[in-house]
Amino acid sequence: MRIKQVEELVGITKKNIRFYEDQHLLIVARAENGYREYGLEEVKRLKEIKFFRKLNISIEHIQALFEGEETLEHCLKIHSFKLEEQKERVRRMQDFCERLIEEKISLATLNADLCLEQMEQMEKEGVEFMDVHKNDVHRKKKRGAILGALAVIVFIGSMLCIIAEGNRLDPAPLGVLIFFGGFAVLVIIGVTIALVGRLKEIQGGEEDEAGKY
């Protein structure tokens, strides 16, 4: 089967699949025509990868698991320990917020410098606050994707208006109008589908995962 079918079966994007291939988590044979040929084994492996990634298990651990270097039990125990550490970090962030609440700090009395110093110290001790850079980059990517799609749609809409005005002054054959109208609709639908897919990729963040491994 082709990669489009695999996307639908597994529920992950083509970019995800290519990334997992690059990380050697998935080995796909090629047909005589040079195209990758996915079978049930590849679909099964991708579902396993999706399962582990949803648990936030790292690529390294998944690789070790697939290569037989560690057992599933060992992998899950390590991950469970990391989750316990995360719970402790979250608890400390909650304590930090509760302390600020108890001090009855308002926006006017907030000492951001002092709070940031305290947060930096907590980060050195293992507490992880929100990645501002990552969050802002995602927002910027989303805005860029939406603006790009809107620009194309507005351009197509403007062309249709020009064609309609020209047709009013000098009527064109019906077949020509249907052709251009249908083409414009297909472009708008294609741009919309591409935009939705792009927003899902940005939201999922697997692109950022590629930079970690």
C-alpha positions, -999 to 999 in steps of 0.1 A, spaced: 0 0 0 10 36 -5 20 61 22 -14 79 19 -32 47 28 -9 42 58 -15 78 70 -53 70 71 -48 36 87 -25 47 115 -36 83 119 -2 100 116 12 123 89 35 115 60 61 137 77 59 116 109 64 84 88 94 98 70 109 110 103 106 75 118 122 60 87 151 85 90 155 74 126 156 37 115 125 28 135 108 17 103 124 -1 74 104 -1 42 112 -21 11 109 -5 -23 89 -20 -52 104 -24 -87 91 10 -97 112 26 -68 82 35 -46 81 25 -10 57 -4 -5 41 -6 30 26 -38 43 7 -50 74 40 -54 93 49 -17 86 15 -6 97 18 -27 129 52 -12 136 39 24 131 10 17 155 36 6 180 56 37 175 25 59 178 16 41 211 51 47 226 52 83 214 18 90 229 33 78 262 61 103 255 88 75 254 119 88 236 131 78 202 162 64 218 143 40 240 120 29 212 151 22 191 166 1 219 134 -17 223 130 -26 187 167 -37 184 163 -60 214 187 -40 236 160 -36 264 127 -52 273 93 -35 273 91 -40 310 125 -23 316 115 5 292 82 11 310 98 11 344 123 38 333 95 58 318 74 54 349 103 67 370 106 97 348 68 104 351 73 104 389 100 130 385 77 151 364 50 148 390 75 162 416 84 191 393 47 199 387 41 198 425 69 223 430 55 246 404 21 244 421 38 252 454 54 282 438 20 295 425 4 288 459 31 308 476 25 338 453 -13 335 460 -7 335 498 14 366 495 -16 383 478 6 396 450 -12 418 424 0 428 390 10 462 405 32 446 432 46 417 411 84 417 412 90 399 379 128 400 383 127 383 416 102 357 404 123 350 373 154 345 395 135 321 417 123 302 386 158 300 372 170 286 404 142 260 404 151 251 368 187 244 379 171 220 404 152 202 377 119 220 375 107 226 339 86 257 332 70 263 298 93 266 268 85 301 258 105 299 226 88 267 214 53 281 222 60 314 204 76 296 174 45 274 171 22 305 172 43 322 145 42 291 123 4 289 126 0 325 118 23 322 87 4 291 75 -30 308 79 -19 341 63 -3 322 33 -35 302 28 -57 333 30 -34 351 5 -39 323 -20 -77 322 -15 -80 360 -18 -59 359 -50 -81 332 -65 -113 352 -54 -99 383 -70 -93 365 -103 -128 351 -102 -142 386 -98 -121 399 -127 -133 370 -149 -169 376 -138 -166 413 -147 -150 405 -180 -177 380 -187 -204 406 -180 -189 429 -206 -180 402 -231 -197 369 -224 -174 338 -227 -185 303 -236 -201 284 -207 -175 256 -209 -147 281 -203 -165 296 -173 -171 262 -158 -135 252 -163 -121 283 -146 -147 281 -118 -140 245 -112 -103 250 -112 -106 278 -86 -128 257 -63 -103 228 -65 -74 252 -56 -93 266 -26 -102 231 -14 -66 220 -18 -52 250 0 -77 245 29 -68 208 32 -31 216 32 -37 243 58 -55 219 81 -27 193 77 -1 219 84 -18 232 115 -21 196 128 17 191 122 25 223 141 2 214 169 16 179 172 51 192 173 68 161 159 89 185 138 104 198 170 110 162 182 132 157 151 155 183 165 159 165 198 172 132 186 
